[in-house]
Amino acid sequence: MKIVEINRNNVHLSIYRGFILLKEKEQEIAREPLVDIDCLLVLGFGISYSHNLLAKLCELNIPLIVCGNNFMPAGYMLSYCSNFEFTGRLHHQINTSLPLKKNLWKTLIKRKILNQKKVLNFIGDEAKDFDHLISKVRSGDPDNIESQAAVKYWRRAFGKNFRRDFDLQGINSFLNFGYAILRACSSRYLVASGLSPALGIHHKNKLNAFCLADDIIEPFRPYIDKKILEMRMTDKHSLDPVFKKELISILEQKFLMENEYNTLSLCLKKSIQSLTISYKNNKNLLKLPYFYD
């Protein structure tokens, strides 16, 4: 599935002979064949569109997703005649069996704890006890091994007095910002893949429209943790624009996935695509990246 992202500001999108054109001050800066596009994802500000382009997107069943100031999906446009592929994917998601959901959650949590161990290894902690925790994770994690690992992890990663709390400042504010980056990125790809971010694998909350995004980023969170530890080692302790920019750059950092080194953003996209395939086949085919030494 090819998702085309428009992340430049103040550009105009139009159509010409089967191509989508990207212009800045009447100067063409890019073009892409419409037949190669599965989804158009717009992140930039001050963007304008031609009516003919919007009509053609609908005609070709190419979803247009518009993101807001927080880079989360604000809405999307689909063909009035319906996008049958998207409808089918949503149908598969809604009808996912409970055993598959539990098995997917087991996969996510085992990888999350493994990645937490890698973070501890980075700061000189062998964390051999985490191997035992990983082996104890069962389908659906009924023993809440995730929570047991978290208790050990936070204190050893950020100090014995550290307490993970969304409302606290300091390291917690860094973590909140980093996780928000992952959440926004995963939400965009989920919507672009035809899945509902509200229908989670494990998370369930009527007030949360992005439960599935919160599920899928669980094993990705330690990547943010490690990045923050690295940055704090260079005496960066303030959540200023420079810190934020460097933290956002983690999306372009390379990780190992399927014997290839891909950016974290691409890894997240591939993981979501594998989740879509899992739903369709009612089988756990979820693929996730690794830390590499």
VMD Tcl script that draws the C-alpha trace (Angstrom):
set ca {
  {0.00 0.00 0.00}
  {1.50 3.34 -1.06}
  {0.69 6.25 1.24}
  {1.79 9.63 -0.14}
  {2.46 12.20 2.57}
  {2.29 15.95 1.90}
  {4.26 17.60 4.71}
  {5.26 20.88 3.06}
  {3.45 24.10 3.92}
  {1.70 26.57 1.59}
  {1.60 24.35 -1.48}
  {-1.14 23.76 -4.05}
  {-2.28 20.30 -5.12}
  {-3.83 19.77 -8.53}
  {-4.17 17.14 -11.25}
  {-2.62 16.98 -14.71}
  {-2.89 14.05 -17.13}
  {-3.20 11.42 -14.44}
  {-0.59 12.93 -12.14}
  {-1.05 14.75 -8.86}
  {1.02 17.93 -9.02}
  {2.59 19.69 -6.05}
  {3.26 23.37 -6.71}
  {4.84 26.11 -4.64}
  {4.41 29.67 -5.90}
  {3.34 28.34 -9.33}
  {6.52 26.25 -9.52}
  {6.11 22.48 -9.81}
  {8.16 20.71 -7.15}
  {6.83 17.15 -7.39}
  {4.41 14.89 -9.21}
  {3.11 11.37 -8.61}
  {0.95 9.07 -10.79}
  {-2.50 8.82 -9.23}
  {-2.74 5.14 -10.17}
  {0.19 4.41 -7.81}
  {-1.42 6.11 -4.80}
  {-3.50 4.20 -2.25}
  {-3.94 7.10 0.16}
  {-3.13 10.83 0.25}
  {-2.09 12.01 3.70}
  {-1.88 15.79 4.25}
  {0.20 17.09 7.17}
  {1.25 20.55 5.99}
  {-0.43 23.89 6.68}
  {-1.83 26.44 4.23}
  {-2.47 23.80 1.57}
  {-4.98 24.36 -1.24}
  {-6.59 21.86 -3.60}
  {-8.16 21.99 -7.05}
  {-11.75 20.79 -7.34}
  {-10.74 18.47 -10.19}
  {-8.19 16.74 -7.96}
  {-10.71 16.14 -5.18}
  {-13.23 14.76 -7.67}
  {-10.61 12.46 -9.21}
  {-9.54 11.16 -5.80}
  {-13.17 10.20 -5.15}
  {-13.52 8.65 -8.60}
  {-10.42 6.49 -8.04}
  {-11.39 5.63 -4.44}
  {-8.23 7.26 -3.06}
  {-8.85 8.44 0.53}
  {-7.73 11.95 1.47}
  {-6.73 12.26 5.14}
  {-6.30 15.72 6.66}
  {-4.35 16.15 9.90}
  {-4.71 18.97 12.42}
  {-2.22 21.07 14.37}
  {-1.38 18.08 16.58}
  {-0.64 15.95 13.48}
  {-3.49 13.60 14.41}
  {-6.11 12.78 11.75}
  {-8.82 15.45 11.86}
  {-10.95 13.90 9.13}
  {-10.91 12.11 5.82}
  {-12.71 12.11 2.49}
  {-13.90 8.91 0.81}
  {-15.80 8.27 -2.37}
  {-19.59 8.55 -2.13}
  {-19.70 5.24 -3.98}
  {-17.68 3.76 -1.12}
  {-14.21 2.36 -0.99}
  {-14.90 -1.37 -0.91}
  {-11.36 -2.27 0.11}
  {-11.58 0.03 3.13}
  {-15.04 -1.29 3.97}
  {-13.71 -4.84 3.85}
  {-10.79 -4.01 6.14}
  {-13.08 -2.37 8.66}
  {-15.38 -5.39 8.50}
  {-12.45 -7.72 9.25}
  {-11.37 -5.50 12.14}
  {-14.83 -5.41 13.70}
  {-15.18 -9.19 13.43}
  {-11.74 -10.04 14.84}
  {-12.02 -13.00 17.18}
  {-11.17 -12.61 20.87}
  {-8.46 -15.33 20.71}
  {-6.70 -13.42 17.93}
  {-6.89 -10.15 19.88}
  {-5.38 -11.86 22.92}
  {-2.64 -13.41 20.82}
  {-1.82 -10.08 19.19}
  {-1.63 -8.45 22.61}
  {0.74 -11.18 23.79}
  {3.02 -10.44 20.82}
  {2.96 -6.70 21.50}
  {3.72 -7.06 25.21}
  {6.50 -9.63 24.77}
  {8.24 -7.32 22.32}
  {7.67 -4.30 24.56}
  {9.34 -6.03 27.51}
  {12.18 -7.25 25.28}
  {12.75 -3.68 24.09}
  {12.65 -2.43 27.67}
  {15.40 -4.93 28.44}
  {17.43 -3.50 25.53}
  {17.05 0.00 26.99}
  {18.34 -1.24 30.35}
  {21.23 -2.98 28.56}
  {22.08 0.40 27.01}
  {22.66 1.91 30.47}
  {24.68 -1.08 31.70}
  {21.94 -3.16 33.32}
  {21.95 -6.77 32.04}
  {18.29 -7.10 33.07}
  {18.41 -10.90 32.99}
  {15.24 -11.01 35.09}
  {13.37 -9.57 32.11}
  {13.93 -12.81 30.19}
  {11.89 -14.59 32.85}
  {9.15 -11.97 32.60}
  {8.99 -12.36 28.83}
  {8.59 -16.12 29.16}
  {5.65 -15.64 31.55}
  {3.53 -13.53 29.17}
  {0.47 -15.55 28.15}
  {-2.26 -14.88 25.60}
  {-4.02 -11.67 26.62}
  {-1.47 -11.18 29.44}
  {-3.97 -12.18 32.18}
  {-1.20 -12.06 34.80}
  {-0.43 -8.44 33.87}
  {3.26 -9.13 33.31}
  {3.38 -5.81 31.46}
  {2.72 -3.97 34.72}
  {5.23 -6.10 36.66}
  {7.90 -5.27 34.09}
  {7.01 -1.57 34.22}
  {7.55 -1.39 37.99}
  {11.07 -2.74 37.57}
  {11.81 -0.85 34.38}
  {10.98 2.75 35.27}
  {13.08 2.85 38.43}
  {16.07 1.22 36.78}
  {15.87 3.31 33.62}
  {15.22 6.75 35.16}
  {16.13 6.40 38.84}
  {14.63 4.80 41.93}
  {12.58 7.92 42.74}
  {11.03 8.14 39.29}
  {7.27 7.65 38.97}
  {5.56 7.48 35.60}
  {2.76 10.04 35.75}
  {1.26 11.84 32.76}
  {0.65 15.01 34.80}
  {4.15 15.36 36.25}
  {6.88 17.53 34.72}
  {10.52 16.68 34.06}
  {11.20 13.33 32.40}
  {7.47 12.61 32.29}
  {6.90 15.60 30.01}
  {9.66 14.34 27.67}
  {8.04 10.90 27.58}
  {4.61 12.41 26.96}
  {5.90 14.38 23.98}
  {7.77 11.41 22.54}
  {4.82 9.07 22.89}
  {2.54 11.68 21.31}
  {4.78 11.59 18.24}
  {4.35 7.82 17.99}
  {0.61 8.06 18.60}
  {0.11 10.65 15.88}
  {2.21 8.69 13.40}
  {0.43 5.40 14.10}
  {-3.00 7.05 13.98}
  {-2.28 8.45 10.53}
  {-1.19 5.08 9.18}
  {-4.11 3.27 10.79}
  {-6.64 5.57 9.14}
  {-4.72 5.40 5.85}
  {-4.87 1.59 6.03}
  {-8.64 1.60 6.41}
  {-8.68 0.63 10.09}
  {-10.58 2.41 12.85}
  {-8.16 3.76 15.49}
  {-11.01 3.62 18.02}
  {-11.36 -0.19 17.93}
  {-8.49 -1.42 20.05}
  {-6.92 -4.82 20.52}
  {-6.66 -4.38 24.28}
  {-7.34 -0.75 25.19}
  {-11.03 0.07 25.61}
  {-12.25 3.56 26.46}
  {-15.34 5.34 25.14}
  {-13.54 8.66 25.51}
  {-10.46 7.54 23.55}
  {-10.79 7.65 19.77}
  {-7.31 6.16 19.31}
  {-7.31 2.94 21.35}
  {-5.75 0.90 18.53}
  {-3.00 3.48 18.10}
  {-2.21 3.14 21.81}
  {-2.10 -0.65 21.42}
  {0.19 -0.76 18.41}
  {2.78 1.69 19.81}
  {3.36 -0.28 23.03}
  {6.54 -2.04 21.77}
  {7.69 1.23 20.16}
  {7.66 3.22 23.41}
  {11.10 1.97 24.56}
  {12.62 3.51 21.43}
  {11.49 6.89 22.75}
  {12.81 6.04 26.23}
  {16.27 5.24 24.86}
  {16.32 8.40 22.75}
  {15.52 10.50 25.83}
  {18.25 8.77 27.85}
  {20.75 9.48 25.05}
  {19.75 13.13 24.88}
  {19.93 13.61 28.65}
  {23.46 12.22 28.59}
  {24.41 15.27 26.50}
  {23.06 17.65 29.17}
  {19.78 18.31 27.36}
  {17.24 18.60 30.17}
  {14.75 21.15 28.85}
  {11.78 20.39 26.60}
  {12.62 23.31 24.32}
  {12.14 23.50 20.52}
  {15.62 22.07 19.91}
  {14.90 19.09 22.18}
  {11.53 18.53 20.50}
  {13.04 18.65 17.03}
  {15.68 16.11 17.97}
  {13.08 13.85 19.56}
  {10.92 14.01 16.43}
  {13.97 12.94 14.41}
  {13.64 9.45 15.91}
  {11.07 8.75 13.19}
  {13.99 8.78 10.72}
  {16.25 6.61 12.89}
  {16.94 3.11 11.51}
  {15.73 -0.08 13.18}
  {15.91 -3.74 12.18}
  {12.76 -5.25 10.67}
  {12.53 -8.35 8.51}
  {16.31 -8.41 8.02}
  {16.30 -4.83 6.73}
  {17.11 -1.49 8.31}
  {14.12 0.82 8.02}
  {13.24 4.17 9.54}
  {11.05 3.97 12.62}
  {8.25 5.64 10.67}
  {8.41 2.97 7.96}
  {8.61 0.22 10.60}
  {5.42 1.54 12.16}
  {3.72 1.62 8.77}
  {4.81 -1.97 8.02}
  {3.62 -3.16 11.44}
  {0.19 -1.67 10.78}
  {0.07 -3.25 7.34}
  {0.85 -6.62 8.92}
  {-1.94 -6.00 11.46}
  {-4.34 -5.40 8.57}
  {-3.29 -8.75 7.08}
  {-3.73 -10.42 10.48}
  {-7.31 -9.17 10.69}
  {-8.06 -10.33 7.15}
  {-6.69 -13.84 7.70}
  {-7.82 -14.16 11.34}
  {-4.24 -15.16 12.16}
  {-1.43 -13.46 14.06}
  {0.91 -12.26 11.30}
  {2.05 -9.15 13.17}
  {5.57 -7.95 12.35}
  {7.52 -5.65 14.67}
  {11.00 -4.09 14.57}
  {13.95 -4.86 16.84}
  {16.68 -2.86 18.46}
  {19.96 -3.84 16.85}
  {23.34 -3.90 18.54}
}
mol new
graphics top color blue
foreach p $ca { graphics top sphere $p radius 0.5 }
foreach p [lrange $ca 0 end-1] q [lrange $ca 1 end] { graphics top cylinder $p $q radius 0.2 }
display resetview
